[in-house]
Amino acid sequence: MISPTKLAPWLATIGLFVVWEGAVHLFAIPEFVLPAPSKAMAALIQYWPAIWQNAFYTFWVTLVGFGMAVVFGLALGLVTGASALTYAALYPMLVGFNSIPKVAIVPVLVVWFGIGTIPAILTAFTISFFPIVVNVATGLATLEPELRDVLRSLGARKIDILLKVGVPRSMPYFFASLKVAVTLAFVGTVISETVAGNAGMGHLMLTASSSFRVPLVFAGLLVIAVMGVGMYAIFALVERRFVGWAFRGAETA
Amino acid sequence: MTAFVELDQVTMTYGGAGNGPPAVADASLEIRRGEFVAMVGPSGCGKSSILKIVSGLMPVDSGIARVAGETVSGPLTMVGMAFQNATLLPWRTTLENVLLPLEVSRSHRGSFRRKKAEHIETAHELLRIVGLEGYENHAPHELSGGMQQRASLCRALIHAPDLLLLDEPFAALDAFTREELWGVLQDLWMQRKFTVILVTHDLRESVYLADRVYVVSKRPGRIVYERPITLPRPRTLESTFDQDFVDLVHGLRDHIGEVRAA
């Protein structure tokens, strides 16, 4: 017997598609406005070779950008959260940087690197590193004052406090941010491919919509959503695996 | 005989002199080596601030704080501390939590790996005394509040500090667990004879545990009364119902009343 909690997300998703399909037929919505999910699925099958090729491209571009964001985000998060001074100095700058719409920097990246893969990787990177930095920095900066006193009264070095307490303590925040960051990385890649790409799902969808093949656009959207959910699920598992201690209390409660 | 811990006319303000009213004003006290001293007073009266001054975590505005004959000018390293929150690290087992001070303290970190077996032995011994034998490999969340506080005491004592500073360590526990831990702390102290400063607002706790009780006034904290407790040791829960014990608690209670009225 599968538990209702396990079943619920599948039922909710199927429900959405059923309502969508029903609404399209009921209100006779034209296909070039909103195609029914059955039409999108048909387009998915019909154009599968092209979709697969572009989806794979988007997938690895996203992973490269995301990988850079993990390394860079973790490092910058540790620096930012390591002391009250660096936190005060860097945090406003990070917020400012995060407020810039990433679509606005794609043209700049194109000027620097040309159209293609590199701007897409960098867009995925710039959009996904922020949640990682903020979470890691927060994990470090919210160390309990009593614990800090205990450690200071032992003559502990800053580096020991950071390595033995700060870093392990920030790991649940880090792994939680990965789930969010990886889905954002897909957004970044697709933005760049749409604005200035010659391959990938963004490029495919732009080409399809300019020739009014709207079912293909929606097939592309579904594929991106599935990739995002899949990566989210993988990182949720990774989180459980590495920082299970942060969840255990909740399970026994 | 010089005092082990000595405060001479100490005034302290958070953020330094001139930043609002002081937390501690003109406090003077002397504590002998191996003595068990309790500080009682209303909430927010600066009792905890006195601990921060003694441990060197907070600099004084004026006056002198001395520990072991030396003027305190920065965080001391021969101090053990425990607080109302056990602040155990959730990703470490009980044993690993107890060993933490040895990994980071200035005097032990260099030799930690070499002496690890010896340290683990010491930790087992401490955990046995406080009644946590068999829980060495449990995670903190698997321990009750009282058990976490026992582990926190072990962590405060693992490096055999000369001075133990306790900031309301039993305040968050239920009455039965709290009274049981009084006995545990008394046992540890009678075996090892470290110097203790216990901050509490529980008068029975102070009379049960201490050789001497200081009453601290409301903010700014001043020491307004001092009372030696000469009841024989080991004190038991039964003895807390004796007339002597009850009279001492009443006596302190009257002084707290004056502190509040003042």
Interface residues (C-beta under 8 A of the other chain):
Chain A: E144 E146 L147 D149 V150 L151 R152 S153 L154 G155 A156 R157 D160 I161 K164 V165 P168 R169 M171 V243 W245 A246 R248 G249 T252
Chain B: K52 S55 G56 L57 P75 L76 T77 V79 G80 M81 F83 N85 T87 L89 P90 W91 L100 P101 E103 V104 S105 R106 S107 R109 A139 H141 E142 R155 A156 H159 L165 D167
